[in-house]
Amino acid sequence: MGFVREWATIVSICAFIACFIDMLCPGRKMDKTIKTVLGIFMICAIFVPVYNTFCSLSTDLSSVQNIEIDRSVNENIKEDFISNASVQIENLSAEILKENGISFKKIDVFMDIDEQMSISIIRISVEIEKNMTSQKDNIKKLLEDNLDIQTDVCLS
């Protein structure tokens, strides 16, 4: 409602100025020219505020789209960040196990990321063969000592 009031005020002031200029013109020789110029002035006074309002609305809409794009990019960065960290921890765990002559089927890393892009590694899960049941505690201790991360060892 404020826009309409502002727009009406601008149009009224411009109409007043146009009437004042029309009264100040002395002769009838330039009457057509003055009325044309004042008419163009009034048209501009009416349409420029409307045009500016629509331009600001389109700018506001484009900023909303930019915010959505930024959120999408942030989500992709988080996913890539978690994926890369997970792969590095899996590779490090695999290297430690191989150095100690321990075979495994699969290593899973469970982690979370907060708003400041800080990764919290929750735990590592190592899947081993059933015939390696006797080494289950050794594997858990080995990874927890080297990586300082809670480790679960599962049998397949």
N, C-alpha and C positions, 0 to 999 in steps of 0.2 A: 504494500500500500504506500510505502514511503517513496517508491520509484514514481508512482503516478502523481503524487503530490509535488515532487521535485520537477517532474516533467511539465505539469500544468503551470507551475511557477515560472519556469524558463520560457514557455510559450507566451504567457501573459506579459512578462517583462519585454520580450522581443516584440510583441504586438504594440505595446506602449511606445517603445523606441521607434518602431516603424511609423506610427501615427504622428509622433513628434517630428520626425524627419520630414514626413509628408506635409505637415503644416508649415515648416520652415522654408520650404521651396517656394520661391516667389512667382515664377512664371509658369505659363501653361505650355511653353515650348518643350520643356523637358519632362512634362508630366508622364508620358508613356514610359520613358526610360527609368524614371524614379520608381514608378509603380512596378516595373519589371524587376528592378534591383531589389526593392523591398519584398516583392513576392518570393524571389529566390532566397532572400534572407530568412523569410518566415518558413519556407520549406526546409531549409537547413536547420532552423531552430526546432522544427518538429521532428525531423528524422534522425539527426545526429545523436541525441540521447538514446533513442530506440536502438540505433545501430551499435552504439557503445555497449549497451546492455547485452545485446545478443553476442557481441564479441567476447565480453567477459564470461558469459555462460559457456561458450565453446571452449574458452581457456580453462574454466573450472572443470569441464568434462574431460579435457585432455589430461589435466593433472590427476584426475581419478584413474584414468587409464594408466598413467605412468606409475601410480602407486600399486596398481594390480600387477603391472609388469615387474616392478621392484620386488614384490612379494614372491612372484614366480621365480625370479632370478635367485632370490635368497633361498628359496626351497631347493632349487637345483644345486646351489653351492653347498648347502647343508648335506644333501644326499651324496654329492661327490666327496665331500670332506669325510663323511662317515665311511663311505665305501673305501676310500684310499687308506684311511686309518685302520680299518678292519683288515684289509689285504696286508698291510705292513705287519700288523700284530700276528696274523695267521702265518705269514712267511717267517717271522722271527721265532714263533713257537715251533714251527716245522723244523727250522734250522737247529734249534736247541735239542729237539727230540732226535733228529738224525745224527747229530754229533754224539749223542749218547747211545746210538744203535737201537733206538726204539721206533718200531713201525706203527703207523696209525692209519685209520681210514679217512677221517675227516676232522677238521678243526673249525669250530664256529666261535665267533666273537660277538658278544652281546654288549652293546653300548648305547649311550644316549648323548644328546647334545642340547645345551641350553641356549638362551637368547644371546649370550655373549660369545657364542661359537666355541664354548669349552666342552671338550669331550669327556664323558664319564664312562670308563670301561667297567661294566658291571661284572662280567665273568667271561671265562673261556671254557668252552666245552670241547673235549677231545674224545673222539670215538675210536675205540681200539677193538681188536679181535677178541673173541671169547677165550682163546688159548693164552692170552696175556693177562689174565685175571690177577696173577700173583704180582704183577708190576704196577697194578692200578695205583697203589699208594705212593710208589716211587715216582711215577709220572706226575702225579698231583703235586708232590713235594718239590720235584725238580722245576716245574713251571712256576709254581708259587714263589720259590726262592729266587729264581732268575728274573721273573717279570713283576713280582709283587702284585699279582692279580689273582683273585679267587678263581680256582680251576675245578671243573667237574670232569671226571673221567667216566665215560659210559662204555658199556660193552655192546657190541653189535651182534 
